[in-house]
Amino acid sequence: MTHEFGARGRGEDNAIAAAGRFCDCPIADVSEFGRGNVNDTFLVEPAGEHKPFVLQRLNTHVFRRPQLVMRNLRVLSDHVLRRMETFDPEQGRRWEIPRILLTPDLSDHWIDSSGSFWRAMSFIEGAESIDSVRDEVHAREVGWAVGTFHSLIRDLPAGKLSDTLEGFHVTPLYLGRYDQVLAAAKPSLSPEVRFCIDFINSRRALAQVLEGARARGALGLRPIHGDPKANNILIDAKTRRAVAIIDLDTVKPGLLHYDIGDCLRSSCNPGGEDGGEGDVRFDPDLCRAVLQGYYSAAGEFLAPVEREFIFDAVRLIAFELGMRFFTDHLEGNPYFKVAREGHNLARALVQFRLTASIESQETVIRRIVKEMG
């Protein structure tokens, strides 16, 4: 399945039919919701006084075993809800987890006649997803949210979760895949394409940094979110405090550094993932704020050796994502949705510029990590 530019917005009729499977009342409206790169997401507004909910069509090209995705979500939800019975967020703030909605026959999904896989979850009201971190206060909330999530799942045995995306964030595998795709694609060598090829070739040694540490026993598998970028943290529209972390499809066993690195990568670039603001750089002040928020919620269970790899993690995840965007561009965009021609190439250039900015500030970033204790 290939996501071509302009593909968003299709399938509303199927979405209406799917929405009816999760609600025993008339549907007043179904509209596209959010700006996710993988799944199709809709906000469903039932008629009457019924609460709105979120409906998603999972991208089964990406999630090839969607039933296992749903199993992970149920394991996670059950665990977190039990932990939240005794969880006391600081200063009485609210903290929620999306609840899985069931069909009348108690299934957590519905497959339509075309084979599309649909699921529904509760809508967290009074909150918004923000693409780019606005300031240090916002950055601290993003860090606090990821730290809180890690704290709530710290005693969830990783073995209870299925690996629904084998190889996800395993950078050496992405590098191998990139080599295969590049050899088959034989792209025309525009300046942008040549830059990406040269950038990857000059940093091949980076690919092993976290997996090598895991192989040596310095880092181990834990339950992780898998995609805790800034816009997956919901912010209360009134209090401006974090209230939830969403997009839980990538929850699986992994290295905490995948989460910490991706959180910092996405939060500390004022230009955003698409570089729309034109200010692609790694902001150390935002980095400090994110880590302050994270450590205030969960930092105590990071061992000293784990903290030593935080700089490596944020550099690696930026590099990895740039390589994934570039590979997707070469392959015809089968993974990430695109809004225009060359979109994934542009995204790759943003991540590589961000990687270079991170590298140029290694001393500063390592000092900030050390400041956290």
Secondary structure, 3 states (H helix, E strand, C coil): CCCCCCCCCCCHHHHHHHHHHCCCCCEEEEEECCCCCCCEEEEEEECCCCCCEEEEEECCCCCCCHHHHHHHHHHHHHHHHHHHCCCCCHHHCCCCCCCEECCCCCCCCEECCCCCEEEEEECCCCEEECCCCCCHHHHHHHHHHHHHHHHHHCCCCHHHCCCCCCCCCCHHHHHHHHHHHHHHHCCCCCHHHHHHHHHHHCCHHHHHHHHHHHHCCCCCCEEECCCCCHHHEEEECCCCCEEEECCHHHCEEECHHHHHHHHHHHHCCCCCCCCCCCCCCCCHHHHHHHHHHHHHHHHHHCCHHHHCCHHHHHHHHHHHHHHHHHHHHHHCCCCCCCCCCCHHHHHHHHHHHHHHHHHHCHHHHHHHHHHCC
